[in-house]
Amino acid sequence: MKRIALVLLFGVCGALWFASSLHAQAEPFYKGKTVRLVVGFSPGGTFDLWARAVAQHMVKHIPGSPAFIVQNMPGGGSMIAANYIYAVAKPDGLTIATVGPSLYIEQLMGRKEVQYDWAKFSWVGQPEQTDRIFYMRADTPYKSLEDIRKAPEPPRCGATGVGTASHYWPKLLEDAVGLKFNVVAGYGGAADVNLAIEKGEVHCWGGTVQAFFGSEPGRTWTKTGFVRVLIQGGRKREPRLAEVPTIWELMERHKTPENTRRLVRVLLAPDDLGRPYIGPRGTPADRVKILREAFVKTMNDPEPLAEAEKRDWGVSPTRGEELEAMARELTVQPPEVIEGMKRILAK
């Protein structure tokens, strides 16, 4: 009788354990957890605003509905954040970041500060491809490209970290179409440079069409004429800047050599990477898949799309798989391209 009772007891316990085990297996990994979204730039810029919108809405599309927190980690044109994600953050799917798309250039240049391998990040996705523009405070003596070319003292252009798009874009204009600038690097982000333009510390900035029309102060400056857009980097003219030439048109006009044009293509490739979201190397594939799928759903969610339209953001997302392929391609360049990059970025 005791034996029967023990068998029944162990049977019941075993059934309870089995049911508990099944429940644990069915429990979504992200339930009750917190995902940290690190922004490699200071608050207020378009990277930061996009990140907060993504954090707000992406939570709905991750099984288990984890909490999201946004943490700004500016510095080095977002290299500090990239180094942190690659070398410090745990590869558990609970930390992701948005960083500048041109950081692969720092790797190709062999910068000692680089602690990451661009191709080995866990690529989640990006919400908005970008197109370069170059604008100047309108009340400066630099009213046209010829004024810049002939100026006895080059205009001062603000930039974030050395090697970022905001840093090399004006330098690329020097090489491709003969303009001269004094690039002042070290600002935390676009918002800091725009404030410096308002204060008169610097005259110009190499930003993007999307940030200019999609956030302040660009939208106000468009109405007041406080700045003047002089060049754009897209293959086609932005309709809202129909009178502004592209760098491609200017290179045709100035008969820029083909090797320089190839260099321009490589250095403007970050615009195709947009505003990438990455995770640490070695993040489990199933969690990367969850994050990628959630990101795609977020980019098709009517609520964030309505918010993007209200802010005048041009939503043009790219899947994580595509970004990963692009990253692998970009980190393998022939010696002549790398030498050209070093020549441009060493100035």
N, C-alpha and C positions, 0 to 999 in steps of 0.2 A: 504493500500500500504506500509506504514511504517512497519506494522507488518510482511508483506511478506519479506521486505528488511532485517529486523532484523533476521528473521528465516534463510534466505539465508546466512547472515553474520555469525551467530552462527554455521550454518551448515558447512560453509567453514572453520571457525576456528577450529571446532571440528574435521573435517577431517584432517586438518594440525596437530593438537595436537595428533590425533590417529596415523598418519603416523610418527610423531616425536617419539612417544612412542615406536612404533614397531622398529624404527631404533635404539633407545637406547637399547632396549632389545636384538636386534641382534648384537650389538656391543660387540666384545670379551672383557672380563674383562681385559686381559693383554695388550690391545692395548694402546699405549702411556705411558705405565708404565715401571718401572725399577725393575728388580729382583736383589737382592743382594745375592751373594754367599760368605758366610763366610768360610774361611779356618782356621781350628784350629791349624795350624802349620806355621812356618816361610817360606818365599819364597825359592824356589829352590829344595825342596824335592819332592818326587813322589806324595804325596797328593796334593801339590800345583800345580804341572804340570798337573795332571789329572783334577783338578778343572778348570784350565784355558782352557783346551781342551773341557771339558763339557760345560762351559759357552759359548765358541765360537760357538758350534754347536747345543746346545739344543735350542737356541733362534729360530732356523728355524722350530722347531717342536711344538712350543706353539702358539695356535691361537692368533693373534694380534701382534706377533713378538716383544715382549718387549725388551728393552735394558737389558744387563747383566753387572754387575760390580762385580769384585772379591776383597774381603777385607780379608787380613790376620789378624788373631786374635790369635797369639800363646800364650802359657802359660799353665802350669799344664798338659802337655801332651794332650792338646786340651780341658781340662775341662772348661777353661774360656769361650771358644766358646760354649760348650754344655750348660753351665749355662746361657749364654746370650740368646741362642735360646729358652731355656725352660722358663726362668723367665722374660725376658725383651722384646725380639722381638715380634712384633705384629703378631697374628695368621691370617694374611690376604693373605698368599700365595705369598708374595713378598720378603720373606727372607728365605733362606735355608742355610744349612751348611754341610760341610764334616768334620767329627771328627774321633778320634781314636776309633776302634771297641771294645776296652777292657774297656771302661768307665763304663760298667755295673758292673765290678768288684768293682770299687770304691763304688758303691751304695750298693752292697752286704756286703762290709766291714764296712758300716756305717760311711764313712768319713764325717766329719762335713762340708767339703767344697762342698759336692754334693748338688745341688739345683734342680736336675732333677729326674724324674722317667723314666728310660730308656725305659720301655715298652710303655710310653705314647707319645713319639715323633711321628710326622707324617713322616712315612718312605717312602722315594721316590725311592730309588734303590741304587745299587752299581755297579761299572764297572769291578772290578778285585778282585777275591779272592786271598789270599796270602798264602805263606808258609814260616815259620820261617827259618832263617839261623843264624849261629853264626860265625863271622869271626874275625881274629886276625891280627894285623900288622905283616908282615912276618919276620922283622928283630929283633923281640923281642926274649928273651930266651924261650918263650912258643911255641915250635914247634909242640907239640902234646898234646893230652888230658892227657897223663901221666905226661908231663912236668907241666901242670897246676895243676894236682892233688898233685904233690910232691913239688911244688914251695914254698920256705920259705916265699915269699911275693906274695900274689895273684895279678894277673893282674888287671889293672883298666879298667872298662867297662863303656863307656858313656851311658846315658839314658836320656829320656825326663822326664815327670812327674812321681812321685812315683805312682806305681800301673798300669802304662802303660805297654804294651807288652815288650817294650825295657827295662823296669825296672825289670819285674818279670821273663822274659825268662832266663837270666843268673842265677837268684835265683832258678828257677825251675830245671835248670841243676845241681845246687848244691844238691838239695834234691833228684833228680832222679838218678843221676849217680856219685855223690860224688865229683864234682868239686868245687873249691873255687874262688870267685871273690870279688873285691872291686868295687861296683857299684856306679858310680858318677852321680847322677841325677840332673836335672835342665836345661838341654840343650833345646833350643827352638824347635829343630826338627832334622831330619836325617842329613841335610846339615851341621848343626852346629857340630854334633858329628863327621862326617867324616872329617871336618876341624880340629877338635881337635885331631883326629887320625893322620892326616898329620903333625900336630905340635908336636906330642908326648905327649900331655896332657893325653890322654888315649890310651889304647892298643887295645880295642876290642869294638864290637857293635853287638847287637842282632837285625838285620834287617830282610829283606825279600828277597827271591829269585827274585821277580819281580822288586823291587827297585834296587837291586844289578846289574842285567843284563840290566835293562831298563833305567838307568839314570847315569849321571856322579856323582861322580868319579868312580862308580863301574865298568863301562865298560872299562875304562882305566886301573883300578887296575887289572882287569881280564887279560889284555894283558901283563902288566908289572910284575905281581906277587907281587905287593906291599902288599897285604893282602892274608891270607890263610883262606879258609872256613874250619871249623873243624867239625861242626854238622849242620844237617838240621832237621826241625820239621815236614815235610810232612810224610804221611804214606809210600810213595814210594820215592825213590831217584830221584831227578831231573836229567834228562839225562846229563845236562851240568855239573853236580857235581856227576858223577857216582861213584867216589872213596870216597865220603864223607858219613859217616854213618848217619842214622836217629836216633833221640832220642829213637824211638821204638825199633830199633835194639840194641841200647846200654842198654836199660832197660831189654831186654831179656838176654843180656850178663851178666849184673850185678845182675840179679834176683831181680829186683826192686819189692817191695810188691805191691799187687793189689790195695790197697787203694791209694797209690801214683800214680799209673797208671791212676786211675779214676780222680785224681786231675789234672794230666797232660792233660787229655782229656778236662776237663772243662776250664782250663786256656789257652788251645790252640784253643778253640772254636772261639775266635775273628777272626782267620784266615778265617773262613767260612763267617763271616760278611763282610770281605774285607775292602773296603774303603767307608763306608756308607754315604749317603746323607739324611739329615733329615730336617724336618720343625718343627715349634713350635707346641706344643700340642693345640688341638682345632682348627686347621686350617680347614676351611670348606671342607667337603668331595668332593665337585665338583672340588675345586681347587687342592686338593691332587690328584684326579684322573687325572686332566690335566697334572700335573707335572710328575706323574708316567708314563703316556702314552708317554709324550715327552721324558722322560729318556729312555724308551724302544726303541723308534724310533731312538734316538741318538746313542744307542748302536748297532743299525743295519744300521746306516748311513755309506756309503762307505768312506766318507771323514775322520771322526774320526777314523774309523777302519784302514785306510791306515796310518794315523798318529801314531796310537798305534803300528802298525807293524813296522814302521820305527824306533820307539823308543824302540822296543823290549818289549813292554808291553803285558802281557798275558791277553787278554780280556776274562773274565769269569763272565759276569754280573748276578746279582740276582735282581728279581723284588721286589718292595716295599712291596707287600703283604707277600712275603716269609720272608723278613727281619723282618717285624712286628711280625710274628708268632715266629721266632727265638728269638726275643727280649723278648717276653712274657715268653717263656720257660726258657731262661737263667736267668731271674730275680727271678725264683722260684727254690731254691736249698735246699736240706736237710741240717740239722745242721752240720752233719759230714763233708760235702764238704766245707761249709763256715768256719768251724774251721780249716780245712786243708789250706784253702786259707789264713786265718789270720796268720797261722804259717809260711807259705812261705813268705808272703808279709811283715811281721813284722820284718824280718831279716835285 
